[in-house]
Amino acid sequence: MMICFHGTADEISRVAGRPLLVLLTARDLPRMRVFELHHSRIHAHPSHNRYRLCARLSETTDEGRHL
């Protein structure tokens, strides 16, 4: 799955510096899902201090195994 995060340099650096992301779901069980980032790219907006991080996510187990 491909996903993009938009934010300031500080916000993007927090996401980009983590190999795993934990996302909470509102309705699905399990309520917490773990994803690993692959092939991430950061794009800067030319006239604003805004950035976009795009990456592929693959769901993993909490032990790091891919599903």
All heavy atoms as TSV, in Angstrom:
chain	resi	resn	atom	element	x	y	z
A	1	MET	N	N	0.848	-1.141	0.000
A	1	MET	CA	C	0.000	0.000	0.000
A	1	MET	C	C	0.909	1.222	0.000
A	1	MET	O	O	1.923	1.254	0.668
A	1	MET	CB	C	-0.916	-0.052	1.232
A	1	MET	CG	C	-1.354	1.259	1.749
A	1	MET	SD	S	-2.448	1.299	3.197
A	1	MET	CE	C	-2.100	-0.123	4.134
A	2	MET	N	N	0.512	2.255	-0.748
A	2	MET	CA	C	1.257	3.510	-0.795
A	2	MET	C	C	0.531	4.526	0.090
A	2	MET	O	O	-0.690	4.584	0.097
A	2	MET	CB	C	1.324	4.022	-2.225
A	2	MET	CG	C	2.133	5.268	-2.369
A	2	MET	SD	S	3.865	4.936	-2.110
A	2	MET	CE	C	4.540	5.576	-3.577
A	3	ILE	N	N	1.301	5.306	0.855
A	3	ILE	CA	C	0.714	6.294	1.747
A	3	ILE	C	C	1.592	7.540	1.718
A	3	ILE	O	O	2.793	7.458	1.484
A	3	ILE	CB	C	0.565	5.747	3.178
A	3	ILE	CG1	C	-0.314	6.648	4.010
A	3	ILE	CG2	C	1.904	5.518	3.816
A	3	ILE	CD1	C	-0.831	6.008	5.278
A	4	CYS	N	N	0.966	8.712	1.927
A	4	CYS	CA	C	1.707	9.973	1.982
A	4	CYS	C	C	1.336	10.721	3.252
A	4	CYS	O	O	0.179	10.735	3.656
A	4	CYS	CB	C	1.395	10.847	0.770
A	4	CYS	SG	S	2.039	10.193	-0.769
A	5	PHE	N	N	2.336	11.330	3.866
A	5	PHE	CA	C	2.158	12.177	5.041
A	5	PHE	C	C	2.561	13.587	4.656
A	5	PHE	O	O	3.590	13.782	4.014
A	5	PHE	CB	C	3.053	11.703	6.197
A	5	PHE	CG	C	2.758	10.329	6.679
A	5	PHE	CD1	C	3.477	9.246	6.196
A	5	PHE	CD2	C	1.765	10.102	7.623
A	5	PHE	CE1	C	3.213	7.965	6.634
A	5	PHE	CE2	C	1.498	8.818	8.073
A	5	PHE	CZ	C	2.222	7.761	7.578
A	6	HIS	N	N	1.774	14.576	5.036
A	6	HIS	CA	C	2.073	15.975	4.764
A	6	HIS	C	C	2.374	16.668	6.084
A	6	HIS	O	O	1.714	16.400	7.087
A	6	HIS	CB	C	0.869	16.662	4.094
A	6	HIS	CG	C	0.523	16.064	2.783
A	6	HIS	ND1	N	0.970	16.573	1.599
A	6	HIS	CD2	C	-0.211	14.968	2.470
A	6	HIS	CE1	C	0.520	15.832	0.608
A	6	HIS	NE2	N	-0.201	14.849	1.121
A	7	GLY	N	N	3.361	17.580	6.097
A	7	GLY	CA	C	3.651	18.296	7.327
A	7	GLY	C	C	4.880	19.171	7.227
A	7	GLY	O	O	5.469	19.329	6.154
A	8	THR	N	N	5.259	19.704	8.358
A	8	THR	CA	C	6.454	20.533	8.447
A	8	THR	C	C	7.688	19.632	8.442
A	8	THR	O	O	7.580	18.403	8.530
A	8	THR	CB	C	6.435	21.368	9.732
A	8	THR	OG1	O	6.493	20.477	10.857
A	8	THR	CG2	C	5.204	22.248	9.825
A	9	ALA	N	N	8.859	20.245	8.398
A	9	ALA	CA	C	10.100	19.470	8.408
A	9	ALA	C	C	10.204	18.630	9.684
A	9	ALA	O	O	10.615	17.470	9.639
A	9	ALA	CB	C	11.300	20.408	8.276
A	10	ASP	N	N	9.823	19.203	10.835
A	10	ASP	CA	C	9.879	18.455	12.101
A	10	ASP	C	C	8.925	17.262	12.099
A	10	ASP	O	O	9.285	16.171	12.542
A	10	ASP	CB	C	9.546	19.362	13.286
A	10	ASP	CG	C	10.648	20.359	13.587
A	10	ASP	OD1	O	11.802	20.122	13.147
A	10	ASP	OD2	O	10.368	21.360	14.255
A	11	GLU	N	N	7.704	17.475	11.620
A	11	GLU	CA	C	6.719	16.388	11.592
A	11	GLU	C	C	7.165	15.263	10.668
A	11	GLU	O	O	7.068	14.082	11.020
A	11	GLU	CB	C	5.359	16.937	11.159
A	11	GLU	CG	C	4.745	17.871	12.165
A	11	GLU	CD	C	3.575	18.661	11.614
A	11	GLU	OE1	O	3.456	18.822	10.386
A	11	GLU	OE2	O	2.770	19.130	12.436
A	12	ILE	N	N	7.661	15.618	9.499
A	12	ILE	CA	C	8.101	14.598	8.535
A	12	ILE	C	C	9.322	13.856	9.068
A	12	ILE	O	O	9.436	12.648	8.899
A	12	ILE	CB	C	8.380	15.239	7.165
A	12	ILE	CG1	C	7.069	15.738	6.545
A	12	ILE	CG2	C	9.081	14.275	6.222
A	12	ILE	CD1	C	6.032	14.674	6.268
A	13	SER	N	N	10.232	14.555	9.735
A	13	SER	CA	C	11.415	13.864	10.257
A	13	SER	C	C	11.043	12.859	11.333
A	13	SER	O	O	11.694	11.822	11.473
A	13	SER	CB	C	12.441	14.863	10.785
A	13	SER	OG	O	11.961	15.522	11.921
A	14	ARG	N	N	9.987	13.117	12.086
A	14	ARG	CA	C	9.531	12.135	13.090
A	14	ARG	C	C	9.033	10.862	12.429
A	14	ARG	O	O	9.272	9.763	12.912
A	14	ARG	CB	C	8.426	12.733	13.943
A	14	ARG	CG	C	8.955	13.670	14.974
A	14	ARG	CD	C	7.854	14.119	15.909
A	14	ARG	NE	N	8.126	15.505	16.241
A	14	ARG	CZ	C	7.248	16.475	16.236
A	14	ARG	NH1	N	5.994	16.225	15.934
A	14	ARG	NH2	N	7.590	17.691	16.547
A	15	VAL	N	N	8.320	11.001	11.316
A	15	VAL	CA	C	7.800	9.824	10.602
A	15	VAL	C	C	8.926	9.123	9.861
A	15	VAL	O	O	9.053	7.905	9.907
A	15	VAL	CB	C	6.671	10.231	9.625
A	15	VAL	CG1	C	6.230	9.052	8.781
A	15	VAL	CG2	C	5.488	10.799	10.390
A	16	ALA	N	N	9.768	9.888	9.165
A	16	ALA	CA	C	10.824	9.301	8.332
A	16	ALA	C	C	11.877	8.585	9.167
A	16	ALA	O	O	12.515	7.651	8.687
A	16	ALA	CB	C	11.483	10.391	7.498
A	17	GLY	N	N	12.061	8.990	10.408
A	17	GLY	CA	C	13.084	8.376	11.243
A	17	GLY	C	C	12.677	7.071	11.900
A	17	GLY	O	O	13.440	6.489	12.642
A	18	ARG	N	N	11.469	6.596	11.601
A	18	ARG	CA	C	10.985	5.364	12.229
A	18	ARG	C	C	10.817	4.267	11.170
A	18	ARG	O	O	10.144	4.473	10.174
A	18	ARG	CB	C	9.640	5.613	12.897
A	18	ARG	CG	C	9.724	6.661	13.958
A	18	ARG	CD	C	8.377	6.893	14.589
A	18	ARG	NE	N	8.408	8.016	15.493
A	18	ARG	CZ	C	8.864	7.999	16.728
A	18	ARG	NH1	N	9.348	6.889	17.218
A	18	ARG	NH2	N	8.839	9.074	17.473
A	19	PRO	N	N	11.391	3.091	11.401
A	19	PRO	CA	C	11.221	2.004	10.435
A	19	PRO	C	C	9.840	1.356	10.524
A	19	PRO	O	O	9.372	0.772	9.570
A	19	PRO	CB	C	12.313	1.012	10.813
A	19	PRO	CG	C	12.564	1.272	12.264
A	19	PRO	CD	C	12.293	2.734	12.486
A	20	LEU	N	N	9.190	1.469	11.695
A	20	LEU	CA	C	7.865	0.877	11.878
A	20	LEU	C	C	6.871	1.943	12.312
A	20	LEU	O	O	7.212	2.844	13.068
A	20	LEU	CB	C	7.888	-0.221	12.946
A	20	LEU	CG	C	8.755	-1.431	12.673
A	20	LEU	CD1	C	8.735	-2.361	13.876
A	20	LEU	CD2	C	8.295	-2.160	11.435
A	21	LEU	N	N	5.649	1.841	11.818
A	21	LEU	CA	C	4.565	2.729	12.223
A	21	LEU	C	C	3.452	1.905	12.829
A	21	LEU	O	O	3.141	0.816	12.336
A	21	LEU	CB	C	4.001	3.489	11.018
A	21	LEU	CG	C	4.921	4.476	10.327
A	21	LEU	CD1	C	4.209	5.064	9.109
A	21	LEU	CD2	C	5.315	5.588	11.275
A	22	VAL	N	N	2.838	2.408	13.864
A	22	VAL	CA	C	1.687	1.754	14.477
A	22	VAL	C	C	0.477	2.627	14.199
A	22	VAL	O	O	0.477	3.817	14.506
A	22	VAL	CB	C	1.882	1.585	16.002
A	22	VAL	CG1	C	0.626	1.015	16.636
A	22	VAL	CG2	C	3.078	0.715	16.279
A	23	LEU	N	N	-0.542	2.049	13.562
A	23	LEU	CA	C	-1.761	2.776	13.255
A	23	LEU	C	C	-2.907	2.188	14.060
A	23	LEU	O	O	-3.051	0.964	14.155
A	23	LEU	CB	C	-2.068	2.693	11.753
A	23	LEU	CG	C	-0.981	3.248	10.832
A	23	LEU	CD1	C	-1.382	3.044	9.378
A	23	LEU	CD2	C	-0.745	4.716	11.105
A	24	LEU	N	N	-3.702	3.050	14.636
A	24	LEU	CA	C	-4.863	2.617	15.405
A	24	LEU	C	C	-6.078	2.651	14.507
A	24	LEU	O	O	-6.288	3.624	13.767
A	24	LEU	CB	C	-5.077	3.535	16.614
A	24	LEU	CG	C	-3.912	3.610	17.587
A	24	LEU	CD1	C	-4.205	4.636	18.670
A	24	LEU	CD2	C	-3.630	2.264	18.199
A	25	THR	N	N	-6.887	1.610	14.557
A	25	THR	CA	C	-8.101	1.561	13.746
A	25	THR	C	C	-9.312	1.854	14.622
A	25	THR	O	O	-9.317	1.549	15.819
A	25	THR	CB	C	-8.267	0.188	13.078
A	25	THR	OG1	O	-8.339	-0.800	14.088
A	25	THR	CG2	C	-7.087	-0.133	12.176
A	26	ALA	N	N	-10.316	2.449	14.034
A	26	ALA	CA	C	-11.510	2.822	14.798
A	26	ALA	C	C	-12.479	1.651	14.964
A	26	ALA	O	O	-13.067	1.480	16.017
A	26	ALA	CB	C	-12.216	3.984	14.106
A	27	ARG	N	N	-12.626	0.842	13.935
A	27	ARG	CA	C	-13.651	-0.210	13.978
A	27	ARG	C	C	-13.103	-1.627	13.858
A	27	ARG	O	O	-13.688	-2.556	14.347
A	27	ARG	CB	C	-14.653	0.032	12.848
A	27	ARG	CG	C	-15.432	1.302	13.040
A	27	ARG	CD	C	-16.448	1.487	11.911
A	27	ARG	NE	N	-17.148	2.732	12.045
A	27	ARG	CZ	C	-16.755	3.884	11.542
A	27	ARG	NH1	N	-15.638	3.943	10.860
A	27	ARG	NH2	N	-17.463	4.974	11.709
A	28	ASP	N	N	-11.993	-1.782	13.144
A	28	ASP	CA	C	-11.463	-3.122	12.868
A	28	ASP	C	C	-10.761	-3.705	14.080
A	28	ASP	O	O	-10.241	-2.997	14.918
A	28	ASP	CB	C	-10.458	-3.078	11.715
A	28	ASP	CG	C	-11.086	-2.598	10.420
A	28	ASP	OD1	O	-12.313	-2.717	10.279
A	28	ASP	OD2	O	-10.345	-2.109	9.561
A	29	LEU	N	N	-10.756	-5.016	14.156
A	29	LEU	CA	C	-9.948	-5.725	15.141
A	29	LEU	C	C	-8.839	-6.434	14.393
A	29	LEU	O	O	-9.079	-6.976	13.332
A	29	LEU	CB	C	-10.797	-6.740	15.911
A	29	LEU	CG	C	-11.824	-6.126	16.847
A	29	LEU	CD1	C	-12.647	-7.230	17.490
A	29	LEU	CD2	C	-11.173	-5.281	17.919
A	30	PRO	N	N	-7.626	-6.450	14.803
A	30	PRO	CA	C	-7.138	-5.825	16.022
A	30	PRO	C	C	-7.132	-4.306	15.887
A	30	PRO	O	O	-7.043	-3.772	14.796
A	30	PRO	CB	C	-5.720	-6.368	16.172
A	30	PRO	CG	C	-5.304	-6.684	14.776
A	30	PRO	CD	C	-6.558	-7.109	14.055
A	31	ARG	N	N	-7.193	-3.613	17.009
A	31	ARG	CA	C	-7.271	-2.161	17.032
A	31	ARG	C	C	-5.951	-1.492	16.653
A	31	ARG	O	O	-5.936	-0.344	16.282
A	31	ARG	CB	C	-7.682	-1.674	18.427
A	31	ARG	CG	C	-8.969	-2.258	18.925
A	31	ARG	CD	C	-10.123	-1.620	18.295
A	31	ARG	NE	N	-10.478	-0.395	18.980
A	31	ARG	CZ	C	-11.631	0.187	18.822
A	31	ARG	NH1	N	-12.526	-0.347	18.049
A	31	ARG	NH2	N	-11.896	1.305	19.427
A	32	MET	N	N	-4.856	-2.204	16.768
A	32	MET	CA	C	-3.545	-1.654	16.473
A	32	MET	C	C	-2.900	-2.501	15.379
A	32	MET	O	O	-2.882	-3.718	15.470
A	32	MET	CB	C	-2.676	-1.682	17.739
A	32	MET	CG	C	-1.407	-0.939	17.602
A	32	MET	SD	S	-0.446	-0.762	19.124
A	32	MET	CE	C	-1.024	-2.001	20.208
A	33	ARG	N	N	-2.394	-1.840	14.345
A	33	ARG	CA	C	-1.727	-2.549	13.261
A	33	ARG	C	C	-0.344	-1.947	13.061
A	33	ARG	O	O	-0.163	-0.744	13.162
A	33	ARG	CB	C	-2.547	-2.438	11.984
A	33	ARG	CG	C	-3.940	-3.043	12.193
A	33	ARG	CD	C	-4.810	-2.767	11.043
A	33	ARG	NE	N	-4.693	-3.891	10.122
A	33	ARG	CZ	C	-5.411	-3.999	9.014
A	33	ARG	NH1	N	-6.251	-3.066	8.683
A	33	ARG	NH2	N	-5.269	-5.036	8.252
A	34	VAL	N	N	0.643	-2.801	12.767
A	34	VAL	CA	C	2.037	-2.374	12.628
A	34	VAL	C	C	2.426	-2.459	11.149
A	34	VAL	O	O	2.164	-3.463	10.490
A	34	VAL	CB	C	2.973	-3.259	13.479
A	34	VAL	CG1	C	4.420	-2.823	13.334
A	34	VAL	CG2	C	2.542	-3.247	14.936
A	35	PHE	N	N	3.057	-1.382	10.659
A	35	PHE	CA	C	3.487	-1.319	9.263
A	35	PHE	C	C	4.955	-0.953	9.197
A	35	PHE	O	O	5.458	-0.198	10.020
A	35	PHE	CB	C	2.677	-0.258	8.498
A	35	PHE	CG	C	1.240	-0.616	8.330
A	35	PHE	CD1	C	0.321	-0.246	9.293
A	35	PHE	CD2	C	0.806	-1.302	7.217
A	35	PHE	CE1	C	-1.016	-0.563	9.146
A	35	PHE	CE2	C	-0.525	-1.625	7.066
A	35	PHE	CZ	C	-1.439	-1.255	8.037
A	36	GLU	N	N	5.626	-1.486	8.176
A	36	GLU	CA	C	7.024	-1.153	7.926
A	36	GLU	C	C	7.091	-0.247	6.697
A	36	GLU	O	O	6.395	-0.470	5.709
A	36	GLU	CB	C	7.821	-2.429	7.680
A	36	GLU	CG	C	9.301	-2.182	7.583
A	36	GLU	CD	C	10.082	-3.483	7.518
A	36	GLU	OE1	O	9.486	-4.571	7.628
A	36	GLU	OE2	O	11.314	-3.394	7.350
A	37	LEU	N	N	7.924	0.808	6.767
A	37	LEU	CA	C	8.101	1.744	5.647
A	37	LEU	C	C	9.141	1.209	4.671
A	37	LEU	O	O	10.197	0.736	5.080
A	37	LEU	CB	C	8.594	3.098	6.152
A	37	LEU	CG	C	7.612	3.972	6.883
A	37	LEU	CD1	C	8.334	5.176	7.458
A	37	LEU	CD2	C	6.515	4.422	5.958
A	38	HIS	N	N	8.842	1.320	3.365
A	38	HIS	CA	C	9.765	0.923	2.301
A	38	HIS	C	C	9.798	2.014	1.239
A	38	HIS	O	O	8.775	2.628	0.953
A	38	HIS	CB	C	9.310	-0.369	1.616
A	38	HIS	CG	C	9.197	-1.536	2.516
A	38	HIS	ND1	N	10.277	-2.259	2.930
A	38	HIS	CD2	C	8.117	-2.099	3.098
A	38	HIS	CE1	C	9.857	-3.243	3.721
A	38	HIS	NE2	N	8.562	-3.155	3.845
A	39	HIS	N	N	10.952	2.233	0.634
A	39	HIS	CA	C	11.102	3.140	-0.510
A	39	HIS	C	C	10.493	4.511	-0.227
A	39	HIS	O	O	9.725	5.033	-1.026
A	39	HIS	CB	C	10.480	2.541	-1.772
A	39	HIS	CG	C	10.937	1.156	-2.070
A	39	HIS	ND1	N	12.221	0.849	-2.440
A	39	HIS	CD2	C	10.286	-0.028	-2.001
A	39	HIS	CE1	C	12.339	-0.445	-2.617
A	39	HIS	NE2	N	11.190	-1.015	-2.352
A	40	SER	N	N	10.845	5.118	0.888
A	40	SER	CA	C	10.280	6.422	1.217
A	40	SER	C	C	10.993	7.527	0.442
A	40	SER	O	O	12.180	7.455	0.171
A	40	SER	CB	C	10.363	6.677	2.720
A	40	SER	OG	O	11.689	6.633	3.147
A	41	ARG	N	N	10.204	8.536	0.051
A	41	ARG	CA	C	10.706	9.712	-0.650
A	41	ARG	C	C	10.105	10.947	0.011
A	41	ARG	O	O	8.940	10.952	0.369
A	41	ARG	CB	C	10.299	9.688	-2.116
A	41	ARG	CG	C	10.942	8.575	-2.920
A	41	ARG	CD	C	10.520	8.677	-4.365
A	41	ARG	NE	N	9.082	8.820	-4.491
A	41	ARG	CZ	C	8.244	7.858	-4.869
A	41	ARG	NH1	N	8.697	6.688	-5.156
A	41	ARG	NH2	N	6.955	8.087	-4.964
A	42	ILE	N	N	10.903	12.004	0.128
A	42	ILE	CA	C	10.420	13.258	0.700
A	42	ILE	C	C	10.458	14.327	-0.380
A	42	ILE	O	O	11.466	14.497	-1.064
A	42	ILE	CB	C	11.278	13.689	1.908
A	42	ILE	CG1	C	11.174	12.633	3.008
A	42	ILE	CG2	C	10.837	15.057	2.417
A	42	ILE	CD1	C	12.068	12.878	4.194
A	43	HIS	N	N	9.338	15.025	-0.550
A	43	HIS	CA	C	9.210	16.101	-1.528
A	43	HIS	C	C	8.955	17.405	-0.780
A	43	HIS	O	O	8.169	17.437	0.159
A	43	HIS	CB	C	8.037	15.836	-2.478
A	43	HIS	CG	C	8.108	14.504	-3.138
A	43	HIS	ND1	N	8.884	14.259	-4.242
A	43	HIS	CD2	C	7.520	13.325	-2.837
A	43	HIS	CE1	C	8.758	12.995	-4.600
A	43	HIS	NE2	N	7.937	12.397	-3.756
A	44	ALA	N	N	9.606	18.478	-1.216
A	44	ALA	CA	C	9.421	19.792	-0.594
A	44	ALA	C	C	8.549	20.657	-1.494
A	44	ALA	O	O	8.696	20.642	-2.714
A	44	ALA	CB	C	10.766	20.474	-0.378
A	45	HIS	N	N	7.624	21.406	-0.889
A	45	HIS	CA	C	6.827	22.377	-1.637
A	45	HIS	C	C	7.734	23.563	-1.941
A	45	HIS	O	O	8.407	24.072	-1.050
A	45	HIS	CB	C	5.606	22.806	-0.818
A	45	HIS	CG	C	4.612	23.564	-1.624
A	45	HIS	ND1	N	4.789	24.883	-1.935
A	45	HIS	CD2	C	3.449	23.184	-2.189
A	45	HIS	CE1	C	3.760	25.295	-2.656
A	45	HIS	NE2	N	2.942	24.283	-2.826
A	46	PRO	N	N	7.753	24.065	-3.177
A	46	PRO	CA	C	8.742	25.088	-3.542
A	46	PRO	C	C	8.599	26.424	-2.808
A	46	PRO	O	O	9.590	27.089	-2.563
A	46	PRO	CB	C	8.530	25.270	-5.043
A	46	PRO	CG	C	7.214	24.676	-5.343
A	46	PRO	CD	C	6.927	23.656	-4.283
A	47	SER	N	N	7.394	26.838	-2.435
A	47	SER	CA	C	7.248	28.172	-1.853
A	47	SER	C	C	6.795	28.173	-0.403
A	47	SER	O	O	6.646	29.237	0.182
A	47	SER	CB	C	6.255	28.983	-2.690
A	47	SER	OG	O	4.988	28.361	-2.664
A	48	HIS	N	N	6.546	27.027	0.172
A	48	HIS	CA	C	6.100	26.948	1.567
A	48	HIS	C	C	7.037	26.035	2.357
A	48	HIS	O	O	7.800	25.273	1.780
A	48	HIS	CB	C	4.676	26.380	1.654
A	48	HIS	CG	C	3.663	27.252	1.012
A	48	HIS	ND1	N	3.469	27.298	-0.352
A	48	HIS	CD2	C	2.793	28.128	1.547
A	48	HIS	CE1	C	2.518	28.155	-0.618
A	48	HIS	NE2	N	2.081	28.673	0.504
A	49	ASN	N	N	6.957	26.098	3.651
A	49	ASN	CA	C	7.747	25.211	4.503
A	49	ASN	C	C	6.949	23.940	4.776
A	49	ASN	O	O	6.754	23.550	5.913
A	49	ASN	CB	C	8.118	25.923	5.807
A	49	ASN	CG	C	9.120	25.122	6.620
A	49	ASN	OD1	O	9.830	24.278	6.074
A	49	ASN	ND2	N	9.155	25.368	7.905
A	50	ARG	N	N	6.452	23.317	3.725
A	50	ARG	CA	C	5.661	22.095	3.837
A	50	ARG	C	C	6.348	20.990	3.058
A	50	ARG	O	O	6.954	21.219	2.019
A	50	ARG	CB	C	4.242	22.289	3.280
A	50	ARG	CG	C	3.466	23.403	3.935
A	50	ARG	CD	C	3.186	23.157	5.383
A	50	ARG	NE	N	2.179	22.121	5.537
A	50	ARG	CZ	C	1.740	21.673	6.683
A	50	ARG	NH1	N	2.219	22.163	7.793
A	50	ARG	NH2	N	0.834	20.739	6.745
A	51	TYR	N	N	6.240	19.776	3.582
A	51	TYR	CA	C	6.883	18.624	2.979
A	51	TYR	C	C	5.884	17.475	2.859
A	51	TYR	O	O	4.883	17.439	3.561
A	51	TYR	CB	C	8.074	18.174	3.833
A	51	TYR	CG	C	9.153	19.213	3.897
A	51	TYR	CD1	C	9.095	20.229	4.840
A	51	TYR	CD2	C	10.208	19.184	3.009
A	51	TYR	CE1	C	10.081	21.200	4.898
A	51	TYR	CE2	C	11.207	20.150	3.061
A	51	TYR	CZ	C	11.133	21.150	4.006
A	51	TYR	OH	O	12.091	22.106	4.055
A	52	ARG	N	N	6.198	16.545	1.960
A	52	ARG	CA	C	5.368	15.345	1.795
A	52	ARG	C	C	6.296	14.142	1.765
A	52	ARG	O	O	7.252	14.093	1.000
A	52	ARG	CB	C	4.572	15.441	0.498
A	52	ARG	CG	C	3.680	14.221	0.283
A	52	ARG	CD	C	2.868	14.358	-0.968
A	52	ARG	NE	N	3.764	14.251	-2.107
A	52	ARG	CZ	C	3.501	14.744	-3.298
A	52	ARG	NH1	N	2.399	15.409	-3.529
A	52	ARG	NH2	N	4.368	14.597	-4.285
A	53	LEU	N	N	6.017	13.176	2.624
A	53	LEU	CA	C	6.741	11.908	2.653
A	53	LEU	C	C	5.819	10.860	2.051
A	53	LEU	O	O	4.696	10.674	2.530
A	53	LEU	CB	C	7.093	11.507	4.084
A	53	LEU	CG	C	7.595	10.071	4.238
A	53	LEU	CD1	C	9.095	10.024	4.010
A	53	LEU	CD2	C	7.255	9.505	5.570
A	54	CYS	N	N	6.263	10.210	0.989
A	54	CYS	CA	C	5.505	9.114	0.389
A	54	CYS	C	C	6.321	7.831	0.541
A	54	CYS	O	O	7.537	7.838	0.355
A	54	CYS	CB	C	5.233	9.373	-1.082
A	54	CYS	SG	S	4.114	10.760	-1.350
A	55	ALA	N	N	5.642	6.751	0.904
A	55	ALA	CA	C	6.336	5.480	1.114
A	55	ALA	C	C	5.370	4.329	0.894
A	55	ALA	O	O	4.157	4.504	0.944
A	55	ALA	CB	C	6.905	5.414	2.527
A	56	ARG	N	N	5.933	3.180	0.658
A	56	ARG	CA	C	5.137	1.946	0.612
A	56	ARG	C	C	5.112	1.363	2.010
A	56	ARG	O	O	6.107	1.387	2.717
A	56	ARG	CB	C	5.740	0.950	-0.358
A	56	ARG	CG	C	5.691	1.403	-1.782
A	56	ARG	CD	C	5.777	0.218	-2.731
A	56	ARG	NE	N	5.612	0.671	-4.084
A	56	ARG	CZ	C	4.434	0.859	-4.669
A	56	ARG	NH1	N	3.340	0.629	-4.007
A	56	ARG	NH2	N	4.358	1.273	-5.903
A	57	LEU	N	N	3.963	0.854	2.396
A	57	LEU	CA	C	3.809	0.219	3.701
A	57	LEU	C	C	3.519	-1.254	3.496
A	57	LEU	O	O	2.770	-1.635	2.595
A	57	LEU	CB	C	2.632	0.830	4.467
A	57	LEU	CG	C	2.723	2.285	4.881
A	57	LEU	CD1	C	1.456	2.685	5.619
A	57	LEU	CD2	C	3.911	2.525	5.756
A	58	SER	N	N	4.101	-2.071	4.336
A	58	SER	CA	C	3.726	-3.487	4.366
A	58	SER	C	C	3.408	-3.820	5.816
A	58	SER	O	O	4.142	-3.446	6.728
A	58	SER	CB	C	4.838	-4.376	3.820
A	58	SER	OG	O	5.997	-4.247	4.583
A	59	GLU	N	N	2.290	-4.489	6.012
A	59	GLU	CA	C	1.865	-4.830	7.368
A	59	GLU	C	C	2.753	-5.929	7.927
A	59	GLU	O	O	3.111	-6.874	7.231
A	59	GLU	CB	C	0.407	-5.272	7.374
A	59	GLU	CG	C	-0.157	-5.381	8.763
A	59	GLU	CD	C	-1.660	-5.564	8.792
A	59	GLU	OE1	O	-2.284	-5.620	7.726
A	59	GLU	OE2	O	-2.197	-5.664	9.892
A	60	THR	N	N	3.135	-5.794	9.183
A	60	THR	CA	C	3.971	-6.790	9.854
A	60	THR	C	C	3.298	-7.189	11.161
A	60	THR	O	O	2.368	-6.532	11.629
A	60	THR	CB	C	5.369	-6.244	10.176
A	60	THR	OG1	O	5.249	-5.221	11.152
A	60	THR	CG2	C	6.055	-5.701	8.959
A	61	THR	N	N	3.808	-8.229	11.744
A	61	THR	CA	C	3.375	-8.605	13.082
A	61	THR	C	C	4.220	-7.817	14.071
A	61	THR	O	O	5.200	-7.174	13.693
A	61	THR	CB	C	3.562	-10.109	13.322
A	61	THR	OG1	O	4.962	-10.389	13.277
A	61	THR	CG2	C	2.817	-10.937	12.294
A	62	ASP	N	N	3.912	-7.897	15.334
A	62	ASP	CA	C	4.717	-7.176	16.323
A	62	ASP	C	C	6.110	-7.773	16.479
A	62	ASP	O	O	6.992	-7.154	17.048
A	62	ASP	CB	C	3.996	-7.083	17.671
A	62	ASP	CG	C	3.612	-8.446	18.215
A	62	ASP	OD1	O	3.779	-9.451	17.501
A	62	ASP	OD2	O	3.152	-8.498	19.345
A	63	GLU	N	N	6.338	-8.977	15.944
A	63	GLU	CA	C	7.672	-9.561	15.966
A	63	GLU	C	C	8.463	-9.215	14.719
A	63	GLU	O	O	9.581	-9.672	14.534
A	63	GLU	CB	C	7.599	-11.104	16.067
A	63	GLU	CG	C	7.077	-11.614	17.390
A	63	GLU	CD	C	5.558	-11.753	17.373
A	63	GLU	OE1	O	4.965	-11.881	16.283
A	63	GLU	OE2	O	4.966	-11.702	18.450
A	64	GLY	N	N	7.872	-8.427	13.794
A	64	GLY	CA	C	8.575	-8.004	12.596
A	64	GLY	C	C	8.385	-8.894	11.394
A	64	GLY	O	O	9.033	-8.698	10.379
A	65	ARG	N	N	7.496	-9.896	11.477
A	65	ARG	CA	C	7.245	-10.767	10.326
A	65	ARG	C	C	6.186	-10.128	9.436
A	65	ARG	O	O	5.211	-9.573	9.921
A	65	ARG	CB	C	6.786	-12.147	10.771
A	65	ARG	CG	C	7.834	-12.913	11.539
A	65	ARG	CD	C	7.357	-14.323	11.817
A	65	ARG	NE	N	6.046	-14.379	12.407
A	65	ARG	CZ	C	5.788	-14.477	13.712
A	65	ARG	NH1	N	6.779	-14.517	14.569
A	65	ARG	NH2	N	4.554	-14.538	14.153
A	66	HIS	N	N	6.384	-10.195	8.114
A	66	HIS	CA	C	5.420	-9.648	7.164
A	66	HIS	C	C	4.205	-10.558	7.065
A	66	HIS	O	O	4.314	-11.775	7.141
A	66	HIS	CB	C	6.044	-9.498	5.768
A	66	HIS	CG	C	7.098	-8.466	5.737
A	66	HIS	ND1	N	6.831	-7.124	5.679
A	66	HIS	CD2	C	8.445	-8.568	5.780
A	66	HIS	CE1	C	7.955	-6.458	5.684
A	66	HIS	NE2	N	8.964	-7.316	5.743
A	67	LEU	N	N	3.047	-9.915	6.917
A	67	LEU	CA	C	1.806	-10.683	6.754
A	67	LEU	C	C	1.503	-10.903	5.302
A	67	LEU	O	O	1.893	-10.224	4.440
A	67	LEU	CB	C	0.643	-9.945	7.405
A	67	LEU	CG	C	0.761	-9.753	8.919
A	67	LEU	CD1	C	-0.413	-8.961	9.433
A	67	LEU	CD2	C	0.832	-11.084	9.624
